[in-house]
Amino acid sequence: MRVKNAVYTRQRKKRIFRLAKGYYASKRNRWRMAVQQVEKSLAYSYSGRRDKKANFRKLWIVRLNAAVREEGISYNNFVSCLKKANIIINRKMLAEVAVKDALVFKNLIQIIKPKL
């Protein structure tokens, strides 16, 4: 008796074509190109989720650097003084405070200025 696998093949192709929806040109409707592009896209999305974390950290550091330079301090002095003063706040929260609430950030800088 011959084994028929059309049902599974159709399911597999539907899944790939569903993932390839919206791709440019024949990458959305030609089987071989769709498979290649979906695999590449999934690899990029995996690495992109890791890159996003580094990009946000860079953004927070840039924001903090700009905020502390207005007060006449460099970023690395600011971070080292925070450690000396035993103030444990992550860069994300520090950047939010610097952008949203400048008064609190200035108070924080006044607290750590004697450590310079």
Residue, then its C-alpha position, 0 to 999 in steps of 0.5 A: m500500500r502506498v503512503k500518501n503524505a499530501v496532508y502533512t506537506r500542505q500543512r507545512k507549506k501553509r505554515i511557511f507561506r503564512l510566515a512569508k506573508g508580506y515579503y518582497a517579490s517572489k519570496r512570498n509565493r515561491w516555495r524554495m525562496a520562501v523557505q530560505q527567507v523565512e529561515k533567514s528572518l527567524a535567525y535575524s529575529y532571534s539575534g535582534r532580540r538580543d541586540k535590542k537589549a544592548n541598543f537600549r543600554k547604549l541609549w540610556i548611557v547616552r541620555l545619562n551622559a547628556a544629563v550629567r554633562e549639563e551639571g558639569i560631571s562626566y558619565n564615568n565620574f557620575v557612575s563611580c560616585l553613585k557606587k561610592a555613595n551606595i546608590i543602587i539604581n540601574r541605568k534604565m531608571l536613571a535615564e528615565v529620571a533624567v528625562k522625566d523629572a529633572l528636579v529629582f535628578k539634580n537632587l541626586i547629583q547634589i547628593i553625590k557631588p561631595k564624593l567627587 
